[in-house]
Each structure stands twice: as structure tokens, then as C-alpha cells.
Amino acid sequence: MTAVEERAGAAGADDYEARLQAFTGVELVPQRRGSDPVNVPMIRHWVEAMGETDPVHTDDDAARATGRSGPVAPASMAQAWVMRGYAASVAPAAGHSPFDDLAELLAEGGYTSVVATDSEFTFARELVPGDEVSVSEVLESISPEKRTGLGVGRFVTTVKTYRDAAGEVVATQRWRLLRFRPPGRGPEPRALRPRPAINRDNAFWFDAAREHRLVIQRCAACGTLRHPPGPVCAACGSLEQDTVEAAGRGAVHSFVVNHHPKHPAFDYPLVVAVVELTEGTRLITNLVGIAPEEVAIGLPVVLDWLDADPELSLPVFRPVAGKGT
């Protein structure tokens, strides 16, 4: 029986809080040495990536001019020297560690989501090329359950101790995570369709669409029908206008099938067509109720309505019964 199990058992095996707190002071990660000693090439990559310009990190003469024996690693690189690397991080774990046990216990309580909240470093000395750095990690505390903006959770604080080859402490890091219980959610609401650009010239058309009426703008002077709506009749120049209600029948004049880029408000593949109404005007719309490979120029179609959301209704067209699929 491990020390953790003994402490948890003394307080009662069914006491979840006691089982959690039994990990306090436990070494979660035993001393582990980094894969490579501190070296100038890795320091150079780091300072270039971080935009660090102090020459004491890469230039021997500049470092000696400050009284140092040679280049030194940036203090914030301490953690970098003990990172396991990609290959090691994806390799199957060897055995079961106290860290794994704690993670499983937190998951048992529903605390399955993680976000880092704080990292506090204390540096004992600068690291120099040739230093071999190792790290161990001990659980310092687990907070009582707290309600946060992300959900109910606990702050888990550990202390990582960094040592050199002689076992001397070179840095410590207090690392705090919020392990939280994600709030229960139903299906994500569907994204809204992009909003049309509504102005004084076309607002009447969208107002009618919300009532499931497909209207066509008409010049009040010469009777010419036009779509999309506009302020001036192209035939006679009149600014006077009214509308007529379309019969809702037409034919496919042209079409495209969209696959990419995908927008979450639409189903794909998306058939976008120019439909010529029996009244003679054309409008861009979606075709529904038909497979893309069944669409053809001249296909007879009939009006239907898509209520995209409470604020937006749009005309769509589907094949006349017996046409297409």
C-alpha cells in the first residue's frame, strides 16, 4: 500500500475530499534529467525566437565583460532543458505514476478540463553551457471546490524543483492549474446565416420575405419589373415604384455547387442557382430537395421558404414534383 493509500484509508475510503488531500506533499514526478545539457545552439534558437537581444546569452566576450565566465542561458529557459520532446510525449507511459493516480481521481470527480492559471519562478543561479538539469514535481495543495467562470473546479498547485548534476537547486517553479468540471451543454446552436445588407432600397423585399411573400419591384411609371431592387428604373429613370407578388415558379438559369470554404450556417454541398422567374426577373437563391448531380439548366423549380432564424426568412427553390430527385 502506498503512502497516499494509507492516508486516504485512515480518513475513510469513501471520503472523496480526503482521498484528494492525501496527495498533498506527494512527489508526483520523480527526479528526471533533461535529454541534453545546457548548450549554446539551443540558447541561440531560443533568443532568436523570443527576440532577446542581450549578448551575454550567445557572445563569449560580451558575457566575460560582465564578470561572467561565459555565456549564460536566459533564466526563463529553465523549463526548456527538461522538456521531454515530442517523441517522448506521445510514447506509451512506462508504468503508473502518482501523477496518473491524481489525474484519475480528479476525473472521477468530474474535473476533466484543464487551464493553466499561474507560473511563479524563483531562480537560484544562472545556468551555463554544460549544466545538466533535472526536475521533480511535488503536489503543494488542492483547493476546496470553487465556482469559476469556466465551471466548478479546484486549483491544483505543484512545485517543480530544478537541480544541477550535483543536486543543487538552480530554480523552483510554483505551477497552478484549474481543473474544472465543464458545465453540461446541449447541442451547440447552429450558426446564424450572414446578415444581408438591408437599406432603404431593399428593406421592403426582406420585410415581405418574413411574411413568406416573394415580391418583385415594379416601376410605377412604365411597369418594368426589376430585381435586385434599386432606387431608379433603368428603363425610364422614374423614382416611383411599387411591387407585384411573384407566382413562385421558374427555371434554373445557371448554377454552381459550393464545397469550400465551409460556413457553419450552411449544409454542404451547397447548390447556388440563378432562377429565372416566370415573370422574367432572376434572383440568386439556393436549391433544396435535389442532389447536386441532378441539377440541370432549365430545370423547372417552385418556391419554398427557409426560416433561417427568427429575424431572417429567405426564398429557396426546389424541383417541381416529378423533376429531379
N, C-alpha and C positions, 0 to 999 in steps of 0.2 A: 504493500500500500504506500502511495506517495504521501509526502507531507501535506499536499493540497487535499488529498482524500481524507487524511486523518483529521485535518482541521474542519473540513466540511462535515464529516461524520459526527464530530463532537457537538456540533450545533444542531444536528438534525438533517438527515439526508434529503428530506423533502423541503427544506428551507432554502428557496432559490437565492435569496439575498445572502445567506451565509455561504452558500457554495460559490457565489461570485466573490465575496470579500475574502474567501480563503486563498485567493490568488495573490492578494496583496503581499508584496515583498518577494514573490517567486521570480526566479530567473526564467524568463520566457524564451530567450535566445541565449544559449551558452556562448562563451567567447569564441568568435570566429574571425580568422585573419583574412584580410583582403587578398585578392588574387595577385596583385602587383605591388611592389614597393613604390613609394613616392618617387616620381620621375619628372624630369623637365619637359619631355614631349607632351605628356598629358597635361601638365600645368599650362603649356603654351596653348594647347587646344582650348582649355577652359577659359583663359584670359581673353583669347580672341573671340570666343563665343559670347562672353559676358561683357565685352567692351572695357575690360580692366586695363588701364594704361600704365600702372606703376611698374617701372622696370625692375624692381627688386625681385620680381617673380621669375624673370627669364634671363636677366643680364647679370653675369658674374661680377663685373666691375661696379655696376650700379649698386648691387647688393653689398659688396665689400665697403663701398663708400659710406654706407650707413652703419658700419660696425658689425655687420653680419658676416658669417664665414662663407656665404654663397647664396644663391637663390633660395627663396622660401615659397612654400605653397600658400595661396590665399587661404585665410582661415576658414572661409565657408566651404572649402573643398573637403573638409574632414570627412563628411559622409560619403563623398565620391570614392574614396580609397577603399571602402569596404562594400560597395555595391556589388551584387553577385553577377551582374551581366545578364543578357537576355537568355542565353542558353541554359544557365543555371536556374533562372527564374521559372522556366517552363518545364524543367526536368521533373520527373516524379519525385516526391519527397521521400527521403530515407527515414522511415520510422515516424513515430508520432511524438510531437513535442508539446511542452506545456502551452506554447503559443496556440497550437492547433486545438488543444483542450479548451482554452479560454474562448477562442473563436466559436467553437461548437456550443459552448454554454451560452454565449451571448445570442447566438442564432436561436437556441432553444427558447429564449425569452422574447424572440421576435425582432431583436436588434440586428437586422441583416444589412442595413445600409450604412455606409461609412463616409465621413468627410473629415479631412484634416482641419484643425482649428488653430493650432498654435505650435511653434517650434522655438525653443529657447536654448541657445548655445552658450556655453562657458568654455573659454579656451585657456589652457594652462601654459602651453608653449607653441611656438611655430613649428610646423612640420617642414623637414628638409629632405632633399633627394636622398634615397637610401632608407628612410624610415619605413618600417613595416608596421602597418596599422591594423589593429583588431578591434572588435566591438562586441559588447554583450548588452542585453536589454533586460531590465527588471521592471515589473509592474509596481508603480508607486501607489496608485489609487484608482478606484472606480466610484464615481459619484452616485448618490441616490438618483432615482429616476426623475428626469426633468422634462418639462414640456418646452419644446423649441419650435421655431418656425418651420422646421423640416419634419417635425413629428416628435413623439415621446421618445426619449433616449437617455443615454448615460455617457458622461465624459470619462474616457479611459486614458489615464496618464501613465506613461512609461518613462524610464530614464535609461538612455543609452550611454555607455561609458566607453570611450575610445582610449586605447593604450598603445604604447610603442612596443618594440620587441623585448625590452627589458621589463615590461609590465607596468611602466609608469603611466599615469593618467595624462593624456595630452588634451582631452576635451570631454565635456559631458553635454548631453542634449536631452532636455525635457520635451517629450513629444506627446501632444494631446490630440486625441481623436474623439469625434462624436459618433458613437454607434447608436443609430436611431431606428425606430420601428416605422417604416413608411406607412403613411395613412392609407386606409383601404380606399380604392377608387374603382368606379365602374368603367365601362368602355370610354375611351377618350372621345370627346365630342368631335364631330367632323369639322374640318377647317372650313371657314367661310369662303365662298367664291369671291374673287377680286371684285371690288365695288366698281360699278360703271361710273363714268364721268357724267354726272347729271347737271344740266344747266337750264337756263330759261327756254332754250330752243327745243329740248327733248324731254323735259320733265313730264309733259302730258303723256308721252308714249309709255314711260315706266309706270306712271300712275294707272294707266289703262291695263297694263300687264298685270299689276297686282290684283285687278278685278277679273283676270283671265279674259281680257279682250285684246285682240290684236288689231290695232288701228294703223291706218296709213294717212300720212299728212297729205292734204289736198289744197291746191291753190284756190282761194275763194274767188279769184278773178277769172282764170281761164280753165279751171277744173283739172289741171295736170296733177297727177299723183307723184309723190316723191318719197324716197327713203334712201339713206337715213334723213331724219328731219333736219331742216335748216331754216334760217330766217327769211330767205328770199327765193321766190320762184325762178328757176333757171330759164323757164320758157318765156315769161312775160315781165319778170322783175318786180312783181307785186309782193308787198309785205303782208297782204291779207291771206289768212289761211283758216282751214277747218280740217276735219278728219272724216274718213269713212271707215267702217269696220270691215276687215278682211273676212272672206269666206272661210279661210283656213285651209285652203287646198293649193297644191302647187307641184313642182317637179324639181329634181336635183339639177342645177345648172353646172355646178362643179363641186369638187370636194377634196379634202386631204384627210389622212389618218395620222393623228399625232401619237407618238410613242414616248418621246422625250422632248424637253425636260419635263419631269412629272411634278404636278402640283397636287397637294393632298386633298384639294376640294373636288378633284375630278376622278372619274374612273377611266382606266386605260385598257386597250387602245381607244382613243377619243376621235370620233368622226365629226369633223367640222365641215359644214357644207354651205354653199351659196344656193339658197332655194329661190326659184322664181315663182312668185305667187300668180294665181290665175288673173289677178288684177293687173299684172305686168311689172310690178316692182320686185326687187330682190332684197333679201336680207341674209346676213350671216347667222347661222344657228348650228345647233348640234342635232345629229340624227340619233335616234334611240330605237331600240327594238329590232335591230338588224346587225348582223355580223359585218365587219368591215369589208370582207371579201365579196359580200352580196350587193354592195352599193354600186350603182351604175349611173352614168349621166342619163337624164331623162326619167329616172325612177319616180313614179307618182308618190307623193307623200301628203300626209294630213297633219294638221296642227294638234299638238298636245302641250301640256304645261308642266314646267318644272318649278316647284316651290322650293327654291334653294334654301331659304331661311325666312323667318317672319318678315324681313324687310325687302326681300327680293324674289320676284316671280319672273320667269323668262319663258318665251315660246321655244319649244323644240318641235321636231317633226319626226314622225315615224311612217313606215311604209303603209300605203293603202292596203286594207285587208286583202290577202292573197298575193301580195307583192313582196319580194324579199323573203326573209325568214321570220 
